[in-house]
Amino acid sequence: MKYKTLILFICCSFLPADAQVSKPLELLDVFNLEYVSEPQISPDGSQVIYTRNFKDVMTDKNHSNLWLIDFKGKNNRPLTTGNHNARAARWSHDGTKIVFLSDHADDKTKLYLMWMDSLQSVALSNSAIAPSDVAWSRDDQHLVFTQFVPKAKHSLVTMPAKPAGAQWNKPPVYIDDMKYRADGQGYLSAGNQQIFSLSIDGGTPRQLTDSAFDHRSPVWSADKQNIFFTANLHANHEFEPLNTEIYRLQLSDLSVFALTERFGPDADAQLSPDGKKLAYLGFDDTFQGHSVRQLYVMDVDGENHRLISQELDRSVQGMSWSSDSKGLYVQYTDQGDGKLALLKLSGKRTPIAQQLGGLSLGRPYNAAAFSVSNNNRVAITLGGTAHPADLAVVEHKKVRRLTQVNEDLFSYKQLGAVKELWWKSSVDQQPVQGWLVTPPNFDAKNKYPLILEIHGGPFASYGAVFSAEAQLFAAAGYVVLYANPRGSIGYGQAFANAIHHDYPNNDYHDLMSGVDAAIAEGYVDETQLFVTGGSGGGVLTAWIIGHTNRFKAAVVAKPVINWMSFVLYADNPGFFYKYWFANKPWEDAENYLKRSPLSYVGNVTTPTMLLTGEEDYRTPIAESEQYYAALKLQKVDAAMVRIPGSSHGIANRPSNLVAKVVSILAWFDKYRSS
């Protein structure tokens, strides 16, 4: 019997994929999911380097390696291996070398140089703090990058000397900065991001800036006499955090000149191939909740500023010059779809590709990346509802998928089908877009419970892309509705700013109308409705249960519950009060409370779970704790789940994503009728 069993196992293991029994996605499958990011096409367009991201179930860590593939899809092979993190590859202009960041040697992230003919590599840096924003000079002999430089922090509080051998507590921490902590980073160390240059022959990097400001996105001028960078060097930078400019650093004497001066963000300068122009992103800041990020071009001396994306009405999320310096490839989100177009300096736009996406593994956010070769071949991350990001290439507007990094898993897994759905909001007939995910083995003759899952931001966008959370909910037998209510991006400035100084409000009606549209499909049990969402989605979930009792249970994830406490306790106080409200909390307490879900807790009867990371500094866990206490005082069935060591991005460890889904399903299943 032992041998027969073994033979049967071997035979079954070699069955073709289509002959294997399909199973729904399971929780532990999260650790098997992979995705492609950072596609970097070679200057001649013949090869693409990409980052392949994966997870380690034993150490609960996210890892990545660099892979290389021919443009035609052949010779796919790794450049780095092991359970480490290699990323941020950048080709030299002549295509003979790359630089990248990796921690494979000793778990300290270093800058590496690799020769592509031999694939030999050498570490160029050995500092305790990793470089970032690395860029090549035009002659490929030098690099420029940014790196955090610590500085001594003066403390007004000086403790007396303790007696020899005394065991005292650590000394008090003295803080006098406006922004003293950041989500995902914790309490900030004193210091700033400074600019460095380094020869590819190695040696000691040369620090080029030394000011009390952060410097970002450096790029060489064609003649190597200047470096262009982004910074906010204004005296009022703490109170006007978005007011960045493009600066020129003159290497002869390290003097700095501003090339932009309008009020608002100007950032991410890119030098044209002919070396004569700079493209950059920004907008005129009028303190709107959302402003469309536009594309500008100027001469390298700061003259002749021109807006070239005025007809787009979508935020430019990425850009890259065409080889003739007569236009730029631009990435943007349009009605839930990641798109790529060629935008000429005249403003004429030519579509190139769509379905860019797949970089958000947990929830169906629109996020993508691309790069362009000298012969206008393009590499993109290709998204879809059936898979996270894979690598694809584009030539003459034809998209060709090169990888299927999850085929080993999805070949025997049955995913829920995703259907696009449009409806009109009950409040004003505004068209709203959403998507329905149905369970595997779906039968439209049956009735299914529904989960309304709401995105955060609130100025963000869901789309027709893969979502592990939605698929796991569907695998548990739920229909999942996710949508882009007003306030979402990808529908123009007016749609996004419909919630300016009025959030949450009518976006509630957009979502409830979506629930009605899902019920009208005929297979949703309207007596079994559930609702959840994170961040801005947590705000709306708490708002919904304060305004209706239609839902059997709710999970409010990492929410804002009390706007007065949030704007003073979150990690960017200089931003939130100014862009999301008209006045400071003590100047307009009525409006803050009117828009706070806490004000409506007396209406709540829906059983509610709170779920937040304990180290969340964007929507601090104190917000959840307030609501939990209020619900308990109201004798509402309530629970709180705290994710240890987690920031606002709960899925910073794979098991945290699993924990989030397990918690939500456990709470909903508790109230779900059999």
Buried (B, 14 or more C-beta within 10 A) or exposed (E): EEEEEEEEEEEEEEEEEEEEEBEBBEBEBBBBBBBBBBBBBBBBBBBBBBBBBBBEEEEEBBBBBBBBBBBEBEEBEEBBEEBBBBBBBBBBBEBBBBBBBBBBEEEBBBBBBBEBEEEEBEBBBEBEBBBBBBBBBBEBEBBBBBBBBEEEEEEEEEEEEEEEEEEEEEEEEEEEEEBBBBBBEEEEEEBBBBBBBBBBEEEEBEEBBEEEBBBBBBBBBBEBEBBBBBBBBBEEBEEBBBBBBBBBBEBEEEEBEBBBEBEBBBBBBBBBBEBEBBBBBBBEBEBBBBBBBBBBBBBBEBEEBBEBBEEBBBBBBBBBBBBEBBBBBBBBBBBBBBBBBBBEBEBEBEEBBBBBBBBBBBBBBBBBBBBBBBEBBBBBBBBBBBBBBBBBBBBEEEBEBBBEBBEEBBEBBBBBBBBEBEBEBEBEEBEBBBBBBBBBEBEEEEBBBBBBBBBBBBBBBBBBBBBBBBBBBBBBBBBBBBBBBBBBBBBBBEBBBBBBBBBBBBBBBBBBBBBBBBBEBEBBBBEBBBBBBBBBBBBBBBBBBBBBEBBBBBBBBBBBBBBBBBBEBBBBBBBBBBBBBEEBBEEBEEBBBEBBBBBBBEEBEBBBBBBBBEBBBBBBBBBBBBBBEBBEEEEBBBBBBBBEEBBBBBBBBBBBBBBBBBBBBEBBBEBBEE
